[in-house]
Amino acid sequence: MSEHHIIPSSRGGKEVCELPDNFHEAWHICFQNLTPEEVCMFVRMIQNLMWSRYEITWQDINMIINHVKGKGGDYND
């Protein structure tokens, strides 16, 4: 088990919950330092992109991550 910051510590979060190590690692591989709410938005946006495109690039993924983190970007949902 390992501690997971619900709001990432890099973004000022203090509250933690215990997660199995492999789930915690997978969370950060897939969602970097998104909050749970941001992950929900991210997944929905990726789903929409999958229905509208044949290929999704890292540039697309990073643009969506920045969008859900409130850092702007050109992504149109």
N, C-alpha and C positions, 0 to 999 in steps of 0.2 A: 504494500500500500504506500501511497505517497500523497502529500498535500498538494491540492490544486486550488489556486486562487480563483474564486468565482469571478471577480473583477481582477484582471491581471495585475500583479504587483508593479509591473512596469507602467501601469496606468493608474496607480495609486490605490489598488485594492488591498484590503486587509483580511477579509473573510476567506476562510479556506474550508474545503471539504476533503475527505479522504477518498481516493480513487485507487482501483487496482493499477499497479505500475504500467502494465501494457496498455490499458485503456487511456491512462493519462498521457502516455507517450503518443498514442494514436491521435488523441484529441489535438495535441499541438502540431503533429505532422499535418493533419487535415485542416485545422482551423487556426493555426498559429496562435495569436493572443486575442482572439475574439471572445466577447462575453457570450453567455448562453443565448441571450436575446439576439445578438448579432449573428450567431450561428444559424438561428432559425431564418433570419432574413437572407443570409448567404446561401443556405440550402435551397430556398425558394427561387432565388435569382439564378443559381446554377441550373436548377430544374427547368426554368423557363428558357434558358440559353440552350440546354440540351434539345428541347423541342424545336428550336428555331435554327439551329446550326448543325452542320456535319462535324465540325471540329471546334474544340475549345482550347485556347492556348493559355500559357502561364500569364501572358499579358492580360487576357480576359479575366482570369482568376484574381490577379492582383488588383485590377481595376474594381472588381466587385468587392474585394476585401476593403480597399480604401473607401469605397462608397458606403458600405455598411458601418465603417468606423467613423463616418462623418467627415472624411478628409477630401470629399469631392470626387471628381472623376466624371467621365462622360457616360457612365452606364445608364441606360434607360430601361426600366423594368416594364 
